């Protein structure tokens, strides 16, 4: 949620920023903005193709640490090159590329966690995690959204409905830098679970699956669903 504010920079710089930077007409502004947004949107495609390959090579946990670290680097470089719009665009594209990996890894890691839970407890509580996240996440989302939109954008920088002020670089730049700093903090916080708590390796997960298969076979044999020869 803290990282989400960085997404606003796409609009602020490549809608409002390009008009005065490149001295464009309103029509040219709209065409170029649409083109740039399409290019940024396409950044997720190569990431999703690469995800299975990288998971096999380095594992899901290491992939999360890698793309989060690269997100942090890209966000820092966006902050450094905030005045150079085309360099900013390059790092924004790269950040969008790395930000697409969770589309694959989040679902896969969630499944691994459920496998581990079943291995440890004998129960597989499908849906519990999503319900827990939905309940807790609602309050966290309300708090962070209020912090970003009201405390930071509105109260600190004065962005309410005065969006034309974003054409002014003196107004746009400090607001963007604040969003980038919050994005860096959000990425650093998201690293904590995967560096300090989540230690499951791909090899361990494979071992857990093997144990679950043996247990299932023994249970089927005990209920006459499997013959001795099949066992």
N, C-alpha and C positions, 0 to 999 in steps of 0.2 A: 504493500500500500504506500509506503514511503517512496518507493521507486516510481510509482505511477505518475507523479508530478513531472518527471522528466519527459514523459510523452507529450506534455503541453508545448514543449520547446519546438516540436515538429511544426505545430500550427503557428506559434509565435514568430519563428524565424523564417519559415518557408511559405507563410502566407503574408504576414505583416512585414517581415524583414526584407524579403526579396524585392518588394515594390520600391522602397526608397534606396536600397543598396544598389540595385541594377537599373533604377530609374525607368520602371515599367509602367505601361498603361494598365488600367483595371482588367482589361481583357487579357493582356499578356500575363498579368499576375495570376489570373485564374488558370490559364493553360499550363504555365510552368509549375504552379503549385500542385496541380493534378498529376503532372508527370513525375514530380519528385516524390509525392506520396505513393504513387504506384511503384516506383523503384524501391522505396523503403519497405513497402509491403511485401515485395518479392524476396526480401532478405530471409524470410522464414523458410522458404522452400529448400534451399541447400542445407540448412541446419537440420531439417527433418529427415532428409536423405542421409546425412552424415551420422545422425544419432545412433542407429543400430550398429554401424561400423565402429564408432568410438566406444560404445558400450562393450562390444566384444573385446576391444583392444585394452581399455583402461578401467572398465567397470563403471557402474552408474554413479557410485559415490564420488569417485575421482572426476567423473565428467561434470558433476554438479559443482565441485570445488573449482574446476578449470573454468567453466563458463561464467561462474560468479566472479572469479578473479578478473577475467577478461572484461566483464561488464563494468567492474570497478575502474579498470584501466581506461576503458573507452569513455566513461563518465568524467574521469579526471581530465582527460585530454579534451573533451568537449568544453570543460570549464576553462582550460588554458587557452583554447583557440576560439573562444566565444565571439571574438571580434572578426574572425575570418570565416565568412559564411560557408564557403565551399569546403574548407578543411573540417568545419563543424559538421557539414553534411556527411562527409566520409565516415567520421567517427559515430555519427548518429546511425548510419547504415550498419556499421559493424556492431554497434550496441544492439540494434534490432535483430541482427543475425544471431548473436549469442543469447539474446533474450528468448529466442524461439525454441531452444533446446528443452526447456521444461515441459513443452507440449508433449514430448515423448517420455522424458525421464520421470515426471511426476506420477503418471499412471503406473509405470513399471515399478517404481519404488514403493508405491502404495500396495501393489500386489505382493512385493517381497516382504513388506512389513506384516501383511496378513498371513503369509506363509510362515514367517517366524513366530507369530503369535500362536498359530495352530500347532507348530512344532513344540513350543514351550508349554502350552496349556491344554492342548487337545481340542480347543474350540476355535472356530473361525468366525469372528464377529463382523461379517460383511455389513457395511453401512454405518457401523458405530462411529468410525473415524469421520466420515462425512457429516454425520449428525452433530458430533462434537464440534467440528470445525464450523458448521453452520450456526450453531448456537453461540459459541464464543466469538466467531468471526463477525457476527452481526454487530456486536457491541464494539469490537475493535475497529471495524470498518467505520462505524458512526463516529468514533473518537478521532481516528486519523483523518477522515474526510473533513470533519469540523476543523481540525488543526491546520490542514493544508489550505482549505478554501476560505475559512473565516479568519483564523488567527494570522496565517502567513500572507495569503494573497490579498485579502480584503483589509484587515486591520493594519498589517505591517507595511504593505506596498500600495494599498489603495486601489486594487483592481476589483471593481464591482460590476458595473455594466458599461464602463468607459473603455471599451475594447479598442477604439480608435487611438487611444494613448499608446497602444502597443506598436504603432508605427514609429514612435519616438524611441530611439535606441537608448536614451538615458533612462527611460522608464522600463523598457523591455529587458535590458541587460542585467540589472541587479535582481530582478524577479527571477530570471532564468538561472542565474548563478545560485540563488537560494534553493531552487528546485533540484539543481544538480548536487548540491551539498547534501540535501535530504536523501537523494537517490543513492549517493555513496554510503551514507549511514545505513540506509535500508539494506543495501547489498552486504555490508560488513556484518550486520546483525543476522542476515540469513545464512552466513557462513558458519555461525556458531554451532548449530546442531550437527552439521556434517563434519566439522573438525573435532568437536568435543564429545558428541553423544552417539551419532550414527556410525557404527564401526563394521556393519555387516559387509562382508566381501562376497564377490560372485562365487568363489569356491565354497564358502560356508553355506551360501544359499543353495547351491547344488547339492550339498550334503544333507541339508534339511529336507529338500524335496525327496531325496532317496529314502530317508527315514520315514517320511509321510507315506510314500508308496508301499514300504514294507508294512507299516501299521495298517494301511487300508487292505492290503492283501490278507493279513492275519485276521482282521475283523470280518472280511468276506468269508474266509475259511471257517471261522467260528460260527457263522450264521448259515453255513452250508451253501453259500453263494459261489464258492470256489472249491473245486475238488482238490484232493491231496496232490494229484499229479500236476494240476494247474498251479498250485502253490509252489 
